[in-house]
Amino acid sequence: MKRILLILLLALVIVQSYAIISLSKNRKQERLKLKNKIEVLTTTKKVLFKKIINTGLSVSIPFDVQGQLLESSNGSMVRLMDLSGSSPKVVFRISDRHCGECILAQLPFLKKLSDSIGKENVVILGSYLNFKNLKIFMTVNKLDYPYYNLPSEALSYLDIEMQSSPYYFEMEKQKTGNIFLPEKELPELTDIYIRGIIANRKI
């Protein structure tokens, strides 16, 4: 009887050991499969990011740069075509219709950008019903950049103005390009965009 119990116990140990080894092997295979899937997704993400950024590089905004007037922070009126001046500018377009959190999410990137290319080369182009609100926004967030205001309806003919998110573009010699519409949930995209601008200015 004892021998039978001993044999049964030994058989049970062997079965359990085999089950543990098999489970361990399966888990290792599952971990390997999961790792491969993560690598594929990471590569795909990088490719999509590059395509998104490159699409913006080839697009321009059909601004009426000749006729559009803006109100500057000192109350004077200036032409949109004069914003670029002697050096290319990165324009951050905001309005009181845009998502507040989406605007605030971009402020660290603006600082990173201005630290590299100079505050004078970063411009805030707002559309606030009351210009005072834009001034308050700039003061509260300690934004020391040139800023201007224009009527919201002035750019209503642009598709991008229908979005609820702020956006970036570059302006040089009265021409616009390198448009980028950031996503609050994808800060990596904005970082790629900002680093690209900084790298191009160093060339």
N, C-alpha and C positions, 0 to 999 in steps of 0.2 A: 504493500500500500504506500509506504514511504517512497519506494523507488518510483512508483507511478506518479506520485505528487511531485517528486523531484524532476522527473522527465517533463511533466506538464509545465512546471515552473520554468525550467530551462527553455522549453519551447516558447513560452510566453515572453521570456526575456529576448530570445532571438527575434521573434516577431516584432516586439516593441523597438528593438535596436534597428531592425530593417526599416520600420516605419519612420523612425527618427532620421535615419540616414537619407531615406527617400524624400522626406519632407524638407530636410535641409538642402538637398540637391535641387528640389523644385523651387525653393525660395531663392536659391542662388541664381537659378535660371530666370526667375521672375524679376529679380533685381537687375540682372544683366539686360533683359528686355526693356525694363523701365528706363534704365540708363540710356539705352540706344534711342528710345523714343524721345527722351529729354534732349539728347544731342541733335536729333532731327528737327525738333521743334525750335530749338535755339538757333540752328542754322537758318531755318525758314524765316524766323523772326528777323534775323539780321538782313536777309535778302529783301523782305518786305519793307523794312525800315529804309534801306538804301533806295528802293524803288519810289517810296513816298517822297523822300527828300529830293531825288533827282527829277521827279515830276514837277515839283515846285520851282526848281532851278530854271526850267524852260518856259515858265509862264510869266506874263507881264499883266499889269493891271491897266486897263484903258482909262486912266485918269485924264480929266481935262486940265492938264497942268498949266495951260496958258491962261485960262480964265478963272480958275478956282481961287478964291480969296480965303485966307485963314486969319483968325484973331490970335495974336501972340499973347504971351503972359503979361506983357506990359501994356496991353490994350491997343496996340497998333495993328493995322491990317497988312498982311504980307501975302505974296503969291505962292501957291503950292510949288511952282516951278523953281522958286528961289530957295527951297529947303535944302537942297543938296549942297549949294554953295561951292566951295573949292574942293571938297572931299566927299566921297560917298557916305550916305547916311543909312543907318538901320532904323526903320520906322516901326514903332509898336502901335498898332491901331486899336483903340478902345472906344467904347461908348457906354452911355448909361443903360443901353439895352442889353449889353453883354453880361454873361454870368459873372457875378462878383468874385466867386471863388476861383473861376478860371483865370481872371485877371491877376489876382493875388498869387496864384501858383506860378506865374511867370516872372515875378519880381526878382527871385534869386538868380534867374538866368540873365535878366537885364543887368544885374550887378556884375555878374561874371563877364558879360559882354563889354560893359563900359570900363571895367578894370583893365581890359585888354586893348580896346580900340579908342578909349577916351570918351568921357561923358558927352562931349560936344558932338560926337558922331552918333549918338543915340537920341532919337526924337520920339516924343509921345504925341500922337495925332489923335485927339479926342473929338467926340461929338456928344456934348452934354447940353441939355436944354438950358441950363444955367451955368455959365462959365465958372461961376464961383464954386460949384460943386467939383469941377475938375481941379481947381486950385486947392481946394480942401483935400482932395484925394492925393495930390502931389505932396502936400505938406505933411499930412498924417503919416504917409508911408516913406517920408524922407527921401523923395525922388528928386535928385538934383540934375534933371535933364531939361533941355529945351522942350517946351510943350506949346501946342496950338489947339485951337478949337474951331470946328466948322459945323454948320447946320447938318443935322442927321440926314435930311432929304437930299443933301448935295451929292451923295454917292449912292443913292437908292437904286440907280441903274446897274449897279454891280451885283452879280450873284453872290459873291463872297460876303457882301454886307447883310445878306439874309440869315447868316449863321449867328448863333448865340455866343460864339466864342471870339475872343480877340484874335488878331493875327499879326504876323510880321511881314515886312517886305523891305527890299533895299532900293534906294533911289540914288541915281548918279546921272548928272548932266541931263536932268529933266526926263529921265527914263526910269521905269520901275521894273523890278524882276525879283527872282529868288523869294517867291511868296511861300509862307509857311503858316498853316493853320494848326496850332498846337492842341493836344488833347491832355486834359488835366490828369487822366489816368495813365498816360504814357509819357512820363517826364524824360525817358531815355531818348525819345524822338527829338524833343527840344534841345537836349544836350548835344545830340549829333548835329543839329542845325546850327547851334551857336558855335560849336567847335569848328564847323566848316567855314563859317564867316571869319572867325579869328585866323584860321590857317590861310585863307585867301588873302587877308590883309597883310600877312607877313611875307607873301611871295614878292 
